[in-house]
Amino acid sequence: MNHEVCVTGLGVVAPHGGDPGTLFQSLLDGQSAIQPVFPDLPKPAAAATVAFDETRWFTKLQLAGVDRVSQLAVAAADLAMHDAGLATSDADPERVGVYAGCGMGGAAALEAAYRGNGRVSPLTIPAFMPNAPAGHVAMRQRVQGPVLTYSVACASSSVAIAEAAKAIQRGEVDVAIAGGSEALIVPGVVLAWQAMQTLAAFQPGEAAGAVRPFASDRSGFALGEGAAFLVLESAERARNRGARSYATLAGWGLSSDATHLTKPDAPGQARALRAALRQARLQPRDVGYCNAHGTATRIGDVVERNALAEVWGNDLDQLRVSSTKALHGHMLGAAGAIEALITVLALHRRQLPPNANCSEIDPACSLNLVTQNDTNAPALEAAMSNSFAFGGTNSVLLFRRA
């Protein structure tokens, strides 16, 4: 059994809002959601946060012991199921699966425990465990099939989507709710990332433009929070129920650098890129757009460019590239999911989000970057999303037009 995998539903709770169309238009317009946070910290910090009304999804009683990371996941998954036109009763619950990525779990619950002056909620453990978001999504959607969590740093939800696609392809489940969530904008986590010296520096009033992927003056990323889920089904099932298909998930590639825990490796990334192309039966020149991992770090952007150059060769100039982290921040465990959703919309609408804040490209990052005034892609047939994680795991998702 080898089913074609279709994306039939999109759901998102992001710094730009809770509607995929609004999010995508904000990115096309180059609107940054990154702003200063925690003015009391010793060093200036910026992040992209979500304006989220949890009372739309939970009663006060239900919220006990449910961390923000799970709240966002429940909302995004519910929105994706509604977008797909699916209700719980439309499928055998034992043939539905949840495949969720989460890098750090319930950061707010852990922060509250550390700062509680000895008073720790008895619900702290179930609130911060990384598989809580998947469990809450399963309970809300009454899913009785596989409910799995992938904690693979920045590649978590990209890996989750790839694993969900395998399950659909092999006929193990009929419907997969696949994506991820992350909510770690708390002082302790921000301090930890500042200590790694990976966060972007900025002057007062300039936080919105602090993240500059592939630019000669880039200095790092800003954290973001949010959740995004895709509903995956076989093409046959989607046709039979008259569902809209945004795109086909035609290929995915997973690889390990096996070289260093935090330093990326171009040959490792290239292996994932080739694997995705091979499975999709596409040549590099067939792919018109890449939503890059593009963290705007000094080393990472160059390594990713070199990996693309290694695989695309003389066709590299034909590949249009942008990193949307410049506008919505780096969501770590949710990054792969929101960027997959953006890539699907780019393919569906044949429009490309620009690579923001890059006034002068680093010569070592020479790529065909999407600019603000050149976002149309009328001939786009295939697009991909890159997620390259600490730990050395690389994940590439390759989509084709439905």
Backbone hydrogen bonds, N-H to C=O, Kabsch-Sander energy under -0.5 kcal/mol:
donor,donor_aa,acceptor,acceptor_aa,energy
3,H,169,Q,-2.5
6,C,4,E,-0.5
6,C,233,E,-3.5
7,V,247,A,-2.8
8,T,6,C,-0.7
8,T,231,V,-2.5
9,G,231,V,-1.0
11,G,229,F,-2.3
13,V,227,A,-2.8
14,A,17,G,-2.3
17,G,14,A,-2.3
23,L,19,D,-2.6
24,F,20,P,-2.6
25,Q,21,G,-2.4
26,S,22,T,-2.3
27,L,23,L,-2.0
28,L,24,F,-2.5
29,D,25,Q,-2.1
30,G,27,L,-1.3
31,Q,26,S,-2.7
32,S,30,G,-0.5
33,A,327,L,-2.8
35,Q,47,A,-2.4
37,V,45,A,-2.5
41,L,38,F,-2.0
45,A,37,V,-0.6
47,A,35,Q,-2.6
48,A,223,L,-2.3
49,T,33,A,-0.5
49,T,47,A,-0.6
52,F,50,V,-1.1
54,E,52,F,-0.9
56,R,53,D,-1.7
57,W,54,E,-1.6
58,F,54,E,-2.2
63,L,59,T,-1.5
64,A,61,L,-1.0
66,V,63,L,-2.3
67,D,65,G,-0.7
70,S,67,D,-1.0
71,Q,67,D,-2.1
72,L,68,R,-2.6
73,A,69,V,-1.3
74,V,70,S,-2.6
75,A,71,Q,-2.0
76,A,72,L,-2.5
77,A,73,A,-2.7
78,D,74,V,-2.1
79,L,75,A,-2.4
80,A,76,A,-2.1
81,M,77,A,-2.2
82,H,78,D,-2.2
83,D,79,L,-2.4
84,A,80,A,-1.9
85,G,82,H,-1.2
86,L,81,M,-2.5
90,D,87,A,-2.3
91,A,88,T,-1.1
95,R,92,D,-2.9
96,V,93,P,-1.0
97,G,175,V,-2.4
98,V,146,P,-2.4
99,Y,177,I,-2.6
100,A,98,V,-0.5
100,A,148,L,-2.8
101,G,179,G,-2.2
102,C,150,Y,-1.7
106,G,128,F,-1.0
107,A,105,G,-1.7
107,A,183,A,-0.5
108,A,183,A,-0.5
110,L,106,G,-1.7
111,E,107,A,-2.6
112,A,108,A,-2.4
113,A,109,A,-1.8
114,Y,110,L,-2.2
115,R,111,E,-2.1
116,G,113,A,-0.9
119,R,116,G,-1.9
120,V,118,G,-0.8
124,T,121,S,-1.7
127,A,123,L,-1.5
128,F,124,T,-2.3
129,M,125,I,-1.6
132,A,129,M,-2.1
135,G,131,N,-2.1
136,H,132,A,-2.7
137,V,133,P,-2.4
138,A,134,A,-2.5
139,M,135,G,-2.1
140,R,136,H,-2.4
141,Q,137,V,-2.5
142,R,138,A,-0.9
143,V,138,A,-2.3
144,Q,93,P,-2.3
145,G,93,P,-0.8
145,G,96,V,-1.1
148,L,98,V,-2.9
150,Y,100,A,-2.7
151,S,149,T,-0.5
152,V,150,Y,-0.7
155,A,152,V,-2.2
156,S,153,A,-1.7
157,S,333,G,-1.0
159,V,155,A,-2.8
160,A,156,S,-2.0
161,I,157,S,-2.0
162,A,158,S,-2.1
163,E,159,V,-2.7
164,A,160,A,-2.2
165,A,161,I,-2.3
166,K,162,A,-1.9
167,A,163,E,-1.7
168,I,164,A,-2.2
169,Q,165,A,-3.0
170,R,166,K,-2.4
171,G,168,I,-1.2
172,E,167,A,-2.4
173,V,167,A,-1.0
174,D,95,R,-3.2
175,V,95,R,-1.6
176,A,232,L,-2.3
177,I,97,G,-2.9
178,A,176,A,-0.8
178,A,230,L,-3.0
179,G,99,Y,-2.2
180,G,228,A,-2.4
181,S,101,G,-2.0
182,E,226,G,-2.3
186,V,184,L,-2.1
190,V,186,V,-2.2
191,L,187,P,-2.6
192,A,188,G,-1.7
193,W,189,V,-2.1
194,Q,190,V,-2.4
195,A,191,L,-2.1
196,M,192,A,-1.0
197,Q,193,W,-0.5
197,Q,194,Q,-1.3
198,T,193,W,-1.2
200,A,221,F,-2.5
206,E,203,Q,-2.4
209,G,206,E,-0.8
210,A,207,A,-2.0
212,R,210,A,-0.6
215,A,212,R,-1.8
216,S,360,E,-3.1
218,R,215,A,-1.5
220,G,296,A,-1.4
221,F,198,T,-1.9
223,L,46,A,-0.7
224,G,330,H,-2.3
225,E,48,A,-1.6
226,G,182,E,-2.5
227,A,13,V,-2.2
228,A,180,G,-2.2
229,F,11,G,-2.6
230,L,178,A,-3.7
231,V,9,G,-2.3
232,L,176,A,-2.8
232,L,230,L,-0.6
233,E,6,C,-2.1
234,S,174,D,-0.5
235,A,4,E,-2.2
238,A,234,S,-2.4
239,R,235,A,-2.4
240,N,236,E,-2.4
241,R,237,R,-1.6
242,G,239,R,-1.4
243,A,238,A,-2.8
246,Y,7,V,-2.9
246,Y,244,R,-0.5
247,A,7,V,-0.7
248,T,400,R,-2.9
249,L,5,V,-2.3
250,A,248,T,-1.3
250,A,398,L,-1.3
251,G,398,L,-1.9
253,G,396,V,-2.4
255,S,394,N,-2.0
257,D,392,G,-2.7
269,Q,265,D,-2.1
270,A,266,A,-2.8
271,R,267,P,-1.7
272,A,268,G,-1.3
273,L,269,Q,-2.1
274,R,270,A,-2.6
275,A,271,R,-2.0
276,A,272,A,-2.1
277,L,273,L,-2.1
278,R,274,R,-2.8
279,Q,275,A,-2.4
280,A,276,A,-2.0
281,R,277,L,-0.8
281,R,278,R,-0.7
282,L,277,L,-2.3
286,D,283,Q,-2.3
287,V,284,P,-1.7
288,G,286,D,-0.6
288,G,382,A,-2.2
289,Y,382,A,-0.9
290,C,320,R,-2.5
291,N,384,M,-3.1
292,A,290,C,-1.1
292,A,322,S,-2.2
301,D,297,T,-1.5
302,V,298,R,-0.5
303,V,299,I,-2.1
304,E,300,G,-2.4
305,R,301,D,-2.2
306,N,302,V,-2.4
307,A,303,V,-2.2
308,L,304,E,-2.3
309,A,305,R,-2.5
310,E,306,N,-2.2
311,V,307,A,-1.6
312,W,308,L,-3.3
313,G,309,A,-2.0
315,D,312,W,-2.4
316,L,313,G,-1.7
318,Q,315,D,-1.6
319,L,316,L,-1.5
320,R,288,G,-2.1
320,R,318,Q,-0.6
321,V,368,N,-2.1
322,S,290,C,-1.8
324,T,322,S,-0.5
326,A,323,S,-0.9
327,L,324,T,-2.0
328,H,324,T,-1.9
329,G,325,K,-1.6
330,H,222,A,-3.3
331,M,329,G,-0.8
334,A,331,M,-2.5
335,A,332,L,-1.3
336,G,332,L,-0.6
338,I,334,A,-2.4
339,E,335,A,-2.4
340,A,336,G,-1.6
341,L,337,A,-2.5
342,I,338,I,-2.1
343,T,339,E,-2.1
344,V,340,A,-2.5
345,L,341,L,-2.1
346,A,342,I,-2.4
347,L,343,T,-2.0
348,H,344,V,-2.7
349,R,345,L,-2.9
350,R,346,A,-1.2
351,Q,346,A,-1.2
352,L,375,T,-3.3
355,N,370,V,-2.9
356,A,354,P,-1.1
358,C,355,N,-0.7
359,S,357,N,-0.9
362,D,214,F,-2.5
365,C,362,D,-2.8
366,S,363,P,-1.0
368,N,319,L,-0.6
369,L,367,L,-1.7
370,V,321,V,-2.4
374,D,371,T,-1.8
377,A,350,R,-2.4
380,L,377,A,-2.0
383,A,399,F,-2.3
384,M,289,Y,-2.2
385,S,397,L,-2.4
386,N,291,N,-2.5
387,S,395,S,-2.3
389,A,387,S,-0.5
389,A,393,T,-3.1
391,G,261,L,-4.1
392,G,389,A,-1.7
394,N,255,S,-3.0
395,S,387,S,-2.9
396,V,253,G,-2.3
397,L,385,S,-2.2
398,L,251,G,-3.1
399,F,383,A,-3.3
399,F,397,L,-0.5
400,R,248,T,-2.8
401,R,381,E,-2.2
402,A,246,Y,-0.7
